[in-house]
């Protein structure tokens, strides 16, 4: 397993003063917790964390280096600014390398489906990640899902079809469908959908038009 290191320093500043330091020094406030240790408030450099997160995501071990001591951890949670999308807070979960952890592993879809290309079907993906349990050193970076297995509209790829390395256990239901291909809609079905939408719009317009009149009647009754 390749270790990804990230240097951090202890953070004494809390509250409103944190924002000033974030803007002026390019730092991100973070917290490290887990395994019965007291929470450690930290600073990490924004640029350093961005590079580490691009490699590690939330399913690879990051060695948080604090005062020369290494803390193997997972990126447990990130908070983003609504407008810019920049990180503004990070939670690190310290792990024991000899104990199982649970993490969400992303699915990477590759290949080409004959049911889509030749038959004009629509690819439906029902999952983007699955939860696994294993030792931290065994965490896979992703699971590759080859959609070329979807040759007809009856074919499905399920969680149980994922090739899992030794020592890794998938926690999701094995019968859960990951991907399938739906038949293309006929012209009759599309026309029926258009009629339904138009009918629904008409109903909504009718309610809007009738409401003011109904309210007026109620007002008149109250005045009497």
C-alpha positions, 0 to 999 in steps of 0.5 A: 500500500502506498502511503500518502502523507499530509503535514498538519499543525495543532490549531489553538484558534477556534470560533470567528478567528478561524475565518481570518486565518483561512483567508490570509494564510491559505489554511483549512481547519480540520479535526482528527479523532478516533480510537478513544483519543481526544479530538485534535484541532488541526491546520492543514495547508489548502494546496497540500490537502487538495493534492492529497484528496485528489489521490486518496479521496475518502477510501485511502489511508492518509498519514497525518504528520503532527509534530513528527508523529504519524497518525494513519487516518481516513478522510471522513468528511469534507465541508465545502463553501456553497458558492466557490466549492472550496474546502473549508473544513475536514474531518480525519478519522484515525484508524488502527491498521490491525482493525477492520474499517468500513468505507465507501468504494466508488464504482468505475464504469467501463466498456460499451453495452451492446444493448445501448449501442446496437439496440438503442437502450438506455443505460441505468446506473443504480449505484455509484459506490458500495460499502466494504469492510476490511483492514485499512491496508486492503482498501481498494481504490475503486471497483471496475464495472464492465458494462459490456456484460449488458448485451440484452435488455434482460441482462443485469449487473449486481453487487454479487458480480463485483470481483472482490480482492481477498480480505475485502467484504462487501456490506451491501446486499449481493442481489442489489442491481448496479446497472441495467439497460432499459428498452427505448420508448416507442412513439406511442409511449412517448405520445402518451407521456406528452398527453399526460404532461399536458393534462397535468398542466391543465389541471394545475392551471385550472386550480390556479384560476379557480382559487382566487374566485373561491377566496373571493367568495369566502371573503364575501361570506365573512363580510356578511 
